[in-house]
């Protein structure tokens, strides 16, 4: 049973280097005792006029936003609402290709025509920032773009120059939406990057990722008049549950209040722990833990030190590294990719947790040997497929199915992506190539979680849409 397994986890020695940011360490009221519906004196999330409005106003003030909305369907519903309110049905949108799958769902639901801008690849193979010049070039080529959507920070903590991007976008009076799901803690200490609220038109933050709130909680901040509040509220009413959890809303309020009331001290202690950990692992030989200074300026405008990236240098895959850390050291990472793992931290992490991770990395590093073999790099995973038709056209067309090895030259009717982080390798309407098929197989062989391929190992394709290619 799920509840029994959760109780076992709670009583185990497994340390959570993953979201949610409370790290299972906050005591509180019995959730069953406060699980209510919209009864008298408790306001209504979808028509907030009382206690919930006060909480949302406090969140807006804390982040410096014009208006803030509590979200109990995660950042996903905020992203869906912001895009739907910003781009007319059938309109054109500029999207960073490394955006979360919820952005692509908004594209499908609104029948939008996406243009893509691709992130830089870092010398570690990890995807980096979106360059300002790349945005500027696309906007010049496509003057009918109505909104720009980018993810900053990335799942791995790499940050784009949102301020400069906003200047380019706003010169054309276009809306800038930033998926800052992993940056709810930004702006509260000089060791962390700025929050995008100061520059973008809408910013969506998952408070459960890096602050001590319950899973699936987030905040949507509106920061300008370019997006109509009434339109946002209309779409939140569509995409968000009509029975919002008061337990989740109370968790958002509690986590934000912790920051507003004692954030300076909490973040100072957090930064001290992070600095101590990073200093302790600088002598690793076969593993690397990159810091801000390890990325070139073109690769990352800034970096979140709260994201601990552990990169292998001896040919070991990220999945193998993650499995060893869990099996031998009871350390649960957030995700694994080609040649690295991500450990997510928050100000709730303990000295003991950081010591355990440092000890594990040193012990593993001492046993490793240089195999001379390069690990499967993430830069090999995400390519630039050719688009044959719009995503909604492909998803609504007549479908067939073929084995993956037979898909070259055919048009995909489905997504294939790694989860996490939920970034698509191919989008409906794009053409399969032999190299892409090989990449998908490599991801499977590396033990990565490839979504979009059922157990039958077939892929949905658009019928009668074969493309000749060299």
C-alpha positions in Angstrom: 0.0 0.0 0.0 1.1 3.5 -0.8 0.6 4.8 2.7 2.6 2.0 4.3 5.5 2.6 1.8 5.5 6.3 2.6 5.6 5.5 6.3 8.6 3.1 5.7 10.4 5.9 3.8 9.7 8.4 6.6 11.3 6.0 9.1 14.3 5.1 6.9 17.7 6.6 6.9 17.3 7.7 3.2 18.3 11.4 2.9 16.3 13.5 0.4 18.4 15.5 -2.0 15.3 16.1 -4.0 12.1 18.2 -3.9 10.0 19.2 -2.0 12.1 21.7 -0.2 10.7 21.0 3.3 12.8 17.8 3.2 10.2 16.0 5.3 11.5 18.0 8.3 8.7 20.4 9.2 6.2 19.5 11.9 2.8 20.9 11.7 -0.9 20.4 12.3 -2.6 17.1 11.4 -3.6 17.7 7.7 -6.9 15.9 8.2 -7.8 18.4 10.9 -7.5 21.4 8.5 -8.7 19.8 5.2 -11.8 21.8 4.4 -13.8 23.2 1.5 -14.9 26.8 0.9 -16.8 27.3 4.1 -17.8 30.6 5.7 -14.9 32.9 6.7 -12.3 30.9 4.7 -12.6 32.7 1.3 -12.4 31.2 -2.1 -9.2 30.8 -4.2 -11.0 31.5 -7.5 -12.8 34.7 -6.1 -10.4 35.7 -3.3 -11.7 38.6 -1.3 -10.6 37.8 2.3 -7.9 35.7 4.0 -6.7 34.1 0.7 -6.5 37.5 -1.0 -4.5 38.8 2.0 -2.1 35.9 1.6 -1.7 36.5 -2.2 -1.2 40.2 -1.6 1.6 39.4 0.9 3.2 37.1 -1.7 3.1 39.9 -4.4 4.7 42.3 -2.0 7.4 39.8 -1.0 8.4 39.2 -4.6 7.8 42.8 -5.8 5.0 41.7 -8.2 1.9 43.6 -9.3 -0.3 40.6 -8.4 0.3 37.1 -7.2 -1.9 34.0 -7.4 -1.6 30.9 -5.2 -1.5 27.7 -7.4 -2.4 24.3 -6.1 -2.0 22.5 -9.5 1.7 23.3 -9.5 3.5 25.6 -11.9 1.8 23.7 -14.7 -1.5 25.5 -14.4 0.2 28.8 -14.0 2.2 28.3 -17.2 -1.0 27.1 -19.1 -2.9 30.2 -17.9 -0.1 32.7 -18.6 0.4 31.5 -22.2 -3.4 31.2 -22.9 -3.9 34.8 -21.6 -1.0 36.1 -23.7 -1.4 34.5 -27.1 -4.5 34.4 -29.3 -5.6 31.0 -30.5 -3.6 30.0 -33.5 -1.0 32.7 -32.8 2.8 32.4 -32.9 5.0 32.0 -29.8 8.7 31.9 -29.3 9.7 29.1 -27.0 13.0 28.0 -25.5 13.3 24.4 -26.6 14.3 23.3 -23.1 10.9 24.4 -21.7 8.9 22.0 -19.6 6.2 19.8 -21.2 3.4 22.1 -19.8 4.5 24.8 -22.3 4.0 22.3 -25.1 0.6 21.4 -23.7 -0.4 25.0 -23.9 0.8 25.2 -27.5 -1.4 22.2 -28.3 -4.5 23.4 -26.4 -4.3 26.9 -28.0 -3.3 25.5 -31.4 -0.2 27.8 -31.4 2.6 27.9 -33.9 5.9 27.6 -32.0 9.2 29.0 -33.1 12.2 27.6 -31.1 15.3 29.0 -29.7 17.9 26.6 -28.4 20.0 26.8 -25.2 23.8 26.9 -25.3 25.6 23.6 -24.6 28.2 23.9 -21.8 31.5 22.2 -21.8 30.1 19.7 -19.3 27.4 18.8 -21.9 24.7 20.3 -19.7 22.2 22.7 -21.3 23.0 26.3 -20.6 21.4 29.7 -21.0 19.3 31.2 -23.8 21.4 33.9 -25.4 20.0 37.4 -25.9 21.2 37.5 -29.5 19.3 34.3 -30.2 16.1 35.8 -29.0 16.7 39.0 -30.9 17.5 37.1 -34.1 14.2 35.1 -33.9 12.1 38.1 -33.2 13.6 39.9 -36.2 12.8 36.8 -38.4 9.2 36.4 -37.0 7.6 39.8 -36.4 4.2 38.1 -35.7 5.4 36.5 -32.4 3.0 37.4 -29.6 4.9 36.1 -26.6 8.3 34.7 -25.5 8.6 31.8 -23.0 11.8 30.7 -21.4 12.9 28.6 -18.5 15.3 30.3 -16.1 16.8 28.7 -14.0 17.0 25.4 -15.8 16.4 22.1 -13.9 20.2 22.2 -13.5 20.3 25.7 -12.0 21.7 27.6 -15.0 20.2 31.1 -15.4 19.7 33.3 -18.5 20.1 37.1 -18.7 16.4 37.8 -18.2 16.9 41.5 -17.8 18.6 41.9 -21.2 16.1 39.5 -22.8 13.2 41.5 -21.4 14.6 44.7 -22.9 14.8 43.1 -26.3 11.3 41.6 -26.0 9.7 44.7 -24.6 11.1 46.9 -27.3 8.6 45.1 -29.6 5.9 45.3 -27.0 5.8 41.5 -26.7 5.1 39.6 -23.5 7.8 37.7 -21.7 6.8 34.7 -19.6 9.5 33.1 -17.4 9.1 29.6 -16.0 11.1 30.1 -12.8 9.8 27.0 -11.2 13.2 26.2 -9.7 13.8 29.8 -8.5 11.3 30.6 -5.8 14.3 31.2 -3.5 16.0 33.7 -5.8 16.5 37.3 -4.7 16.7 36.7 -0.9 20.5 36.5 -0.6 23.3 37.9 -2.7 24.7 34.4 -3.2 21.6 33.6 -5.4 20.6 35.1 -8.7 18.0 37.8 -9.1 14.4 36.9 -9.3 12.9 37.4 -12.8 9.9 39.3 -11.3 11.8 42.5 -11.7 11.9 42.2 -15.5 9.4 39.7 -17.0 5.6 40.1 -17.4 4.7 36.8 -15.8 6.8 34.6 -13.6 5.7 31.2 -12.4 7.5 29.7 -9.3 7.1 26.3 -7.7 7.4 27.0 -4.0 7.5 23.3 -3.3 10.8 22.8 -5.2 13.1 25.1 -3.2 11.0 26.3 -0.3 9.4 24.3 2.5 5.9 23.9 0.9 3.9 20.9 0.0 4.3 19.2 -3.4 2.3 20.8 -6.3 2.2 24.3 -4.8 3.3 27.3 -6.7 2.8 31.1 -7.2 2.0 33.0 -10.4 3.3 36.5 -10.3 2.0 39.1 -12.8 4.5 41.9 -13.1 3.1 44.4 -15.7 0.0 45.4 -17.6 0.9 43.5 -20.8 -1.1 40.5 -19.5 -4.8 41.0 -18.7 -5.5 39.9 -15.1 -9.1 39.0 -16.0 -7.8 36.7 -18.8 -5.4 35.0 -16.4 -8.1 34.5 -13.8 -10.4 33.1 -16.5 -7.8 30.5 -17.5 -6.9 29.6 -14.0 -10.5 28.8 -13.5 -10.2 26.4 -16.4 -6.9 24.8 -15.7 -6.9 24.7 -11.9 -9.2 22.5 -9.7 -12.4 24.0 -8.5 -11.8 22.4 -5.1 -8.5 23.8 -4.0 -6.8 22.3 -1.0 -6.6 24.6 2.0 -3.8 22.3 3.3 -1.7 23.2 0.3 -2.6 26.9 0.5 -1.7 27.0 4.1 1.6 25.4 3.2 2.4 28.1 0.6 1.6 30.8 3.2 3.7 29.2 5.9 6.8 28.7 3.6 6.6 32.3 2.3 6.2 33.6 5.8 9.3 31.8 6.9 11.2 33.7 4.2 9.6 37.1 4.9 10.0 36.8 8.7 13.4 35.1 9.0 14.8 34.7 5.6 18.0 36.7 6.1 19.1 34.3 8.8 17.8 31.2 7.1 19.6 32.0 3.8 22.8 33.0 5.5 23.0 29.7 7.3 22.1 27.9 4.1 24.8 29.6 2.1 27.3 28.7 4.8 26.4 25.1 4.5 26.6 25.1 0.8 30.0 26.9 0.8 31.3 24.3 3.3 30.1 21.4 1.2 31.5 22.8 -2.0 34.9 23.5 -0.4 35.0 19.9 0.8 34.6 18.3 -2.7 37.1 20.5 -4.7 39.7 17.7 -4.5 37.7 15.1 -6.3 39.5 13.5 -9.3 36.9 11.4 -11.2 33.9 13.4 -10.2 33.3 17.1 -10.5 30.9 19.4 -8.7 30.7 22.6 -10.8 30.3 26.0 -9.3 29.3 29.3 -10.9 32.9 30.0 -11.8 33.2 26.7 -13.7 30.8 27.9 -16.5 31.9 30.3 -19.2 29.9 33.5 -19.5 28.4 32.4 -22.8 27.2 29.2 -21.2 25.5 30.6 -18.1 24.7 34.2 -17.2 24.4 33.0 -13.5 24.2 29.8 -11.6 22.1 28.6 -8.6 24.6 27.3 -6.0 21.7 25.4 -4.4 21.7 23.0 -7.3 24.5 20.4 -6.7 25.5 18.9 -10.1 27.7 15.8 -9.8 29.4 15.1 -13.1 31.3 11.9 -13.9 34.6 12.1 -15.7 35.5 8.4 -15.9 32.8 7.1 -18.2 30.2 6.2 -15.5 26.7 7.2 -16.5 24.6 9.5 -14.4 22.1 6.7 -13.8 24.8 4.4 -12.4 26.0 7.2 -10.1 22.5 7.8 -8.9 22.0 4.1 -8.2 25.2 3.8 -6.2 24.4 6.8 -4.1 21.0 5.4 -3.2 22.0 1.7 -2.7 25.3 2.2 -0.9 24.8 5.5 0.9 21.0 6.0 1.2 21.2 9.3 -0.6 18.3 10.0 -3.0 19.1 12.3 -5.8 16.6 14.4 -7.7 17.4 13.2 -11.2 20.0 11.6 -13.4 21.0 12.4 -17.0 23.7 11.3 -19.4 26.8 11.9 -17.3 25.6 13.6 -14.2 23.1 13.7 -11.3 21.3 16.6 -9.7 21.0 17.0 -5.9 18.4 19.6 -5.0 18.8 21.5 -1.8 17.0 24.1 0.3 17.5 26.0 3.5 15.9 23.0 5.2 18.9 20.8 4.4 21.1 19.7 7.4 24.8 19.7 8.0 24.5 15.9 8.4 23.0 15.6 4.9 25.8 17.6 3.3 28.4 15.7 5.3 26.9 12.4 4.2 27.0 13.5 0.5 30.6 14.7 0.8 31.7 11.4 2.4 29.9 9.4 -0.3 31.5 11.3 -3.1 35.0 11.0 -1.6 34.6 7.3 -1.0 33.3 6.7 -4.5 36.0 8.9 -6.1 38.8 6.9 -4.3 37.6 3.7 -5.8 37.1 5.0 -9.4 39.5 4.4 -12.2 39.9 6.4 -15.4 38.4 4.1 -18.1 39.3 6.4 -20.9 35.7 6.2 -22.1 33.6 9.3 -22.4 30.2 9.1 -20.7 27.0 9.7 -22.7 26.7 13.5 -22.7 23.4 15.3 -22.4 24.4 17.5 -25.4 23.9 14.4 -27.6 20.3 14.0 -26.4 18.7 17.2 -27.5 19.0 18.0 -31.2 17.1 20.3 -33.6 14.5 18.2 -35.5 12.9 19.5 -38.6 9.2 20.6 -38.2 6.8 19.3 -40.9 3.6 20.5 -39.4 2.3 22.2 -36.2 2.0 20.1 -33.1 -1.8 20.3 -32.9 -2.1 19.3 -36.5 0.0 16.2 -35.9 -1.8 15.3 -32.7 -5.2 15.6 -34.4 -4.2 13.8 -37.7 -4.8 10.2 -38.4 -2.2 8.1 -36.6 -0.4 4.9 -37.2 2.3 3.2 -35.3 5.7 1.7 -36.2 8.6 0.2 -34.3 11.1 2.9 -33.4 13.7 1.5 -35.8 11.3 2.0 -38.7 10.4 5.6 -37.8 13.2 7.4 -39.8 11.6 9.8 -42.3 8.2 9.7 -40.6 6.4 12.5 -38.8 6.0 12.0 -35.0 2.5 12.2 -33.6 3.7 12.0 -30.0 6.3 13.3 -27.7 9.4 11.5 -26.6 11.1 13.0 -23.6 13.2 12.2 -20.5 11.3 12.7 -17.2 12.7 14.4 -15.3 13.3 17.1 -16.6 10.3 16.8 -19.0 12.1 18.4 -22.0 11.0 16.8 -25.3 13.5 15.2 -27.6 10.9 15.2 -30.4 7.5 17.1 -30.6 4.5 16.0 -32.6 4.9 17.3 -36.2 8.7 16.8 -36.3 10.6 14.3 -38.4 12.4 11.3 -37.1 16.0 10.7 -38.3 18.3 7.8 -37.8 20.6 9.8 -35.4 17.6 10.6 -33.2 16.5 7.0 -33.1 20.0 6.0 -32.0 19.9 8.7 -29.3 16.6 7.4 -27.9 18.1 3.9 -27.8 21.2 5.2 -26.0 19.1 6.8 -23.4 17.2 3.6 -22.8 20.5 1.6 -22.6 21.8 4.2 -20.1 18.8 3.4 -17.9 17.2 6.8 -18.3 13.4 7.2 -18.0 12.3 7.7 -21.6 8.6 8.6 -21.8 6.6 8.3 -25.0 7.5 4.7 -25.9 5.0 2.2 -24.7 6.0 -1.4 -23.7 5.4 -2.5 -27.2 8.3 -0.3 -28.2 6.4 1.5 -30.9 5.9 5.1 -31.7 2.9 7.0 -33.0 3.4 8.6 -36.4 1.2 10.7 -38.7 -0.3 8.4 -41.3 0.7 9.1 -45.0 3.3 11.7 -44.0 6.6 10.1 -44.9 9.4 12.6 -45.7 12.4 11.8 -47.9 15.6 13.0 -46.3 19.3 12.4 -46.8 
